[in-house]
Amino acid sequence: MSGNLKSDQHTGQLRVASIGLGWVAQNRHIPVMMGLNNITVVGGIDRRPRRAEDVARRFKLARHAQAERLSDVRWLDEVDAIAVATAPFSHHALISEALALGKHVLTEKPFTMSREESDSLIAMQDAADRVLAVVHNFQFARSTRRLLAEIDNGRLGEIRAINAVQFGNPSRRLPDWNDELPLGLFYDESPHLLYLMRRVAPGPLEFLQATSQPSTIGLNTPARIDAHYRFRSGGTNCPATLSCNFESPVSEWFLMVFGSRRLGIVDVFRDIYVSLPNDGAHTTATVLRTSLTATFQHWAQHLTSGWGHLRKTLVYGNDEVFRRFAAAALSRQQPEGISAQDARDVQHMQADIVEHCVDLGGKERR
């Protein structure tokens, strides 16, 4: 490890440069890092004219650079780590360059564009003796932590099924490059629900099949994608399903865990967790109980999560991601839940879907 980094270990500060200064970097990465006591944000890097200068001025960063390659940044010896928030197509090249320069790396999802790129970065990380991690943040959101607590203490009972559901409105704010990805927007957003499914499953998820139906509005992103898995629970094969509708009039993400005693539901966007008891014979009384329980939990949590939405302080677990990354880089330990191996495993899940997805509409994928 370099002399500079030893000095940072002594002071407990990891010096970071942010590259790719779009919405995610400006609204998640940089504000979160500036709120942590083990990270110093040194500067920002972006390929677009004046973007880095403007961001540096806004956040009062000491350095900025307009560049596409890290080797073109003159002050890079002043940082120990790179936070990557560029388009997915550039991840492999940037991460490879950062590791070759002796920097730790935290990258946005999706990790890479192929299995081969993911595998090569694992090897490069090992050779460079640096920490490589991924922003798999929703597993650390308050709502997901509540679900995990109920799984761990047995309140849900035996897990019998998992269902992750995504509704996406094509009119919402989206990157201009998303439709160029394999299966379009699916490739950019599916890592979140896939790592959540991995996190709550009591055993490994085995891929079974995937289907898609073509867009009705002329997009590369299919109108719908369904991917099916199974896992072992209590000696039995149980289903896990990812269902995505990308031409919905509303945008919602849900993670549902079906236990023998309770149904746990994470409302991802609102950061709300609803836990519903087994309704048995589904009588009028239990139906009313379910309605009252769901309604009370939903609105009670809106008092906190809703206020965070209004104040734009809801960071959906990003604070824990950056905290773990900094601690791992300073101690030379792999960060639990966001390691390069975790990133690789999720990317391979994406590759399974892309490579084996059956297009029910007969449309040729690109």
Disulfide bonds with the S-S distance in Angstrom:
none
